Amino acid sequence: MYTLIGRDGKPHESATPGTLGGHRKDRIYGTLDCPGAARAIARGGYVTQRVFFADEDTAIAAGYRPCAVCLRDKYNAWKAHSRKGSR
């Protein structure tokens, strides 16, 4: 069994592994092979905050934003949209 974060932001058990990884404290999601996440894991401390999602819609519904490293285009779109909402 795998523990994934659901649309409600809470962990749940799944027979299928997640397709995206994330960082609970920073509320970021990205690819499982993200170079930024790999660097953070290598430095230590990141692993305790690591979470996984079934898909992108679930990550977004749970309140996570795209990673600026591995999902640059989606991050830029999120950032542009966030700025419009804060004006």
Residue pairs with C-beta under 8 A, 6 or more apart in sequence:
1 13
1 14
1 15
2 13
2 14
2 15
2 16
2 17
2 18
2 52
3 11
3 12
3 13
3 14
3 52
4 11
4 12
4 13
4 14
4 18
4 51
4 52
4 53
4 54
4 58
5 11
5 12
5 22
5 51
5 52
5 53
5 58
5 59
5 62
6 12
6 58
6 62
7 57
7 58
7 61
7 62
8 61
8 62
9 62
9 63
11 51
14 54
16 54
17 52
18 32
18 52
18 53
18 54
19 32
19 53
19 54
19 55
20 29
20 30
20 31
20 32
20 52
20 53
20 55
20 56
20 59
21 29
21 30
21 31
21 32
21 34
21 37
21 50
21 51
21 52
21 53
22 28
22 29
22 30
22 50
22 51
22 52
22 53
22 59
22 64
23 37
23 40
23 46
23 49
23 50
23 51
24 49
24 50
24 51
25 49
26 49
27 63
27 64
27 65
28 64
28 65
28 66
28 67
29 53
29 56
29 59
29 60
29 64
29 65
29 66
29 67
29 71
30 36
30 37
30 66
30 67
30 69
30 70
30 71
31 67
31 70
31 71
33 70
34 67
34 69
34 70
35 69
35 70
36 67
36 68
36 69
36 70
37 46
37 50
37 67
37 69
37 70
40 46
41 47
41 50
53 59
53 62
53 64
65 75
65 78
66 74
66 75
66 77
66 78
67 75
68 75
